[in-house]
Amino acid sequence: MNPEQIAQLIRAALPEAQVRVESDDNTHFAARVVSREFIGKRSLARHQLIYKALGERMGREIHALSIEALT
């Protein structure tokens, strides 16, 4: 997977989100996601929404993902 593919998956689950994903090796990724969906949610719940969007790819094609989830 590449950063744009991951960003597209997140945008599909959170259509109004601003999403930026970066990677140096296409295995370890850093995502910055800004969404109204996160309002009133704790950090863990925000991360869970993103993990849900990526599904089984986490731990497989995506070895590691650092997440910054903001409102």
Secondary structure, DSSP 8 states (H G I E B T S, - for coil): --HHHHHHHHHHHSTT-EEEEEESSSSEEEEEEE-GGGTT--HHHHHHHHHHHHGGGBTTTB-EEEEEEE-
